[in-house]
């Protein structure tokens, strides 16, 4: 059972690179793909393990490994040919015939990187993979064929291409995914759990309303531990059902238990829908659901900040109420309320917008009151003004 700080830390760790690079919303931070690494290498050769000398402490050597060149992918000059040997000043265990890919940078000669063990299948995959210079609409379908490939090197690399791709590149090719395969991967226990969220999102983009029942069953499957991918599956569910799908999220938001994973996943789904899929669900429905978390002290500060970004100014009376509430007495909640007031008080009011003008005037009044009562809270909030 995880508390909110742990859930938040896990979620933020998973989303750091996503927010920075606008990559796949429900994927771990992507590693550089093999196609990307290959494109950046000055030299690349397929080699076979020939022999090796282990490190020797007495002789103060790090050992060495000798490979035989089997195929040349790229080289800056006629430095190597098939059958020639390359010896690295490092020990790599192996047996004769084992295949490795060497990639190197031309400095003074070639500085080789660590040998990457491959098979004939994975080597062919690597050399045929389209580089980042190829448009996403043409590049990503190539890697789609290799998701959940039995060769883990291939499967992991193919997924990394989608993990690095922004949502705007992924959505247009959704119809090339198979709903049947996505459901198989989601339900199969052998599937890497870091991929479940992405597969859930894709099922929402390419599936039918009948697939929503499958996702709901997976979402509600009992578990004793924090589940990766809940947010992506929830997003897929809402993508399929639109406003009607928000009802299930509200059920999660209302579960006032010590198991925070479902609640935080539902919150992340609301954020995803707001940022990427407003054509599938109404803004008012998203705001309505997010307001529910104001009632829960452990999530109130996060919800208040989102509602400020979403310009839900009608919630201000409720915020002033909870500011005085003993149950919401944490400094982080009070700072979030102050930040909401600061954000609203700085809004420029278009001519004739009497409703917004009234909200801004009230926010300024409340803010002046807080400056007199809790100047440190307001000062701290000003540091985080977005």
Secondary structure, DSSP 8 states (H G I E B T S, - for coil): ---HHHHHHHHHHHHHHHHHHT--TTS------HHHHHHH-SEEEEEEEEEEE--BTTTTB--EEEEEEEEEEE-SSS---TT-EEEESS-----TT-EEEEEEEESSSEEE---EE--HHHHHHHHHS--TTS-HHHHHHHHHTTTT-SSHHHHHHHHHHHHTS-HHHHGGGGGGS-HHHHHHHHH-TTS-GGGHHHHHHHHHHHS-TTHHHHHHHHHT---SS--TTHHHHHHHHHHHHGGGGHHHHHHHHT--SS--HHHHHHHHHHHHHHHH-TTTS-HHHHHHHHHGGGGSTTTHHHHHHHHHHTT-GGGHHHHHHHHT-GGG--HHHHHHHHHHHHHHHT----TT-HHHHHHHHHHHHHHHHHHHH-HHHHHHHHHT--
